[in-house]
Amino acid sequence: MKTIIYSNVSETALAEIFGVGTETVRAWVAEGLPRNANGTFTICRSCRWINAQYKAELRKIKSCNLEQQQLADLFGVVRQTVAIWGRNGLPRNKNKTYDLKKVCRFLRGFYQKQGEAKYEKRLMAMRKKVTRNAAQLQRFLAGDKTKLSKLFKE
């Protein structure tokens, strides 16, 4: 009796099994995902291949030295964002890779400073508004007392 893990499935079915689109399956095929002669995929062989790919990626990440594109992929940003971080002081190794621990420390400080800067900017705007309103109130109170009494009698 043949178990389900040795079943042959279509590209669409494999995409559903792994929760990805058919474009991803096609990309995997281009990277070496084994395909049967009739164009179907054996679930077991596909699982082994994908597992090997993930293990290879984990080995790269565990080494803690990532290239720019790997770093961008890890954080879900584009390479240009990593370049922006670099212009703002992101530490880089001599071989032009990035140490993951140093990157995490940098990003924590970088985004904390950005948050503080936005907070300070908002606080300054609020201070200006309060100062302007206080000045308007003083001018109003220093104005003609008869206008004030008419205003409050109505």
C-alpha positions in Angstrom: 0.0 0.0 0.0 1.4 3.4 -1.0 1.4 6.1 1.7 0.5 9.7 0.9 4.0 11.0 1.3 5.1 9.0 -1.8 2.2 10.4 -3.8 2.8 12.4 -7.0 1.2 15.8 -7.1 0.9 18.6 -9.5 2.6 22.0 -9.3 -0.6 23.6 -8.0 -1.1 20.9 -5.4 2.5 21.2 -4.2 2.0 24.9 -3.9 -1.1 24.4 -1.7 0.7 21.8 0.5 3.5 24.3 1.3 1.3 27.4 1.4 3.1 29.2 -1.4 2.2 30.3 -4.9 2.9 28.4 -8.1 5.5 31.0 -9.0 7.5 30.0 -5.9 7.3 26.3 -6.9 8.6 27.3 -10.4 11.4 29.2 -8.7 12.3 26.1 -6.6 12.3 24.0 -9.8 14.8 26.4 -11.3 16.9 26.1 -8.1 16.9 22.3 -8.3 13.6 21.0 -6.8 13.3 17.4 -8.2 10.5 16.9 -10.7 9.3 13.6 -12.1 9.5 12.9 -15.9 5.7 13.4 -16.2 6.0 16.9 -14.6 4.6 15.9 -11.2 6.3 16.1 -7.8 6.8 13.4 -5.2 5.8 14.9 -1.8 8.6 13.1 0.1 11.4 14.1 -2.3 10.1 17.7 -2.3 10.0 17.8 1.5 13.6 16.6 1.7 14.8 19.1 -0.9 13.0 22.0 0.9 14.4 20.9 4.2 17.9 20.8 2.8 17.4 24.4 1.4 16.3 25.7 4.8 19.2 24.0 6.6 21.6 25.6 4.2 20.0 29.0 4.9 20.2 28.4 8.6 23.9 27.6 8.4 24.5 30.9 6.6 22.6 32.8 9.3 24.2 30.9 12.2 27.6 32.0 10.8 26.3 35.5 11.6 28.1 37.0 8.6 25.5 37.9 6.1 25.7 39.6 2.7 23.7 42.6 1.9 20.9 40.7 0.1 20.7 38.1 2.8 20.4 40.8 5.5 17.6 42.5 3.5 15.8 39.1 3.1 16.2 38.4 6.8 14.6 41.7 7.9 12.1 41.8 5.0 13.4 45.0 3.5 15.0 45.9 0.1 18.8 46.2 -0.4 18.4 50.0 -0.6 17.2 50.0 3.1 20.4 48.2 4.1 22.4 50.8 2.2 20.6 53.6 4.1 21.4 51.8 7.3 25.0 51.7 6.2 25.1 55.4 5.5 23.8 55.9 9.1 26.5 53.8 10.6 25.6 50.1 10.2 28.8 48.2 11.1 30.3 46.2 8.2 33.1 43.6 8.3 36.2 44.0 6.2 34.9 41.3 3.8 31.8 43.5 3.2 29.5 41.2 5.2 27.4 42.1 8.2 27.7 40.5 11.7 24.1 39.7 12.7 24.7 40.6 16.4 26.2 44.0 15.6 23.4 44.6 13.1 20.7 43.9 15.8 22.4 46.2 18.3 22.7 49.0 15.6 19.1 48.7 14.6 17.8 48.8 18.1 19.7 52.1 18.7 19.0 53.5 15.2 15.2 53.1 15.5 15.2 54.2 19.1 16.9 57.4 18.1 14.5 57.9 15.2 11.6 57.4 17.6 13.1 59.9 20.1 13.6 62.5 17.3 10.0 62.2 16.1 8.9 62.5 19.8 11.0 65.6 20.3 9.7 67.1 17.0 6.1 66.5 18.1 6.8 67.9 21.5 8.3 71.1 20.1 5.3 71.6 17.9 3.0 71.2 20.9 5.1 73.6 23.0 4.9 76.2 20.2 1.1 75.8 19.9 0.6 76.1 23.7 2.9 79.2 23.8 0.9 80.8 20.9 -2.4 80.0 22.6 -1.2 81.4 25.9 -0.1 84.6 24.2 -3.5 84.9 22.5 -5.2 84.4 25.8 -3.1 87.1 27.5 -3.9 89.5 24.7 -7.5 88.7 24.9 -7.6 89.1 28.7 -5.6 92.4 28.5 -8.1 93.7 26.0 -11.1 96.0 26.6 -12.8 94.8 29.9 -16.2 95.9 28.5 -15.9 93.5 25.6 -15.2 90.7 28.1 -18.3 91.6 30.2 -20.5 91.8 27.1 -19.1 88.4 26.0 -20.0 86.7 29.3 -23.4 88.4 29.7 -24.7 86.9 26.5 
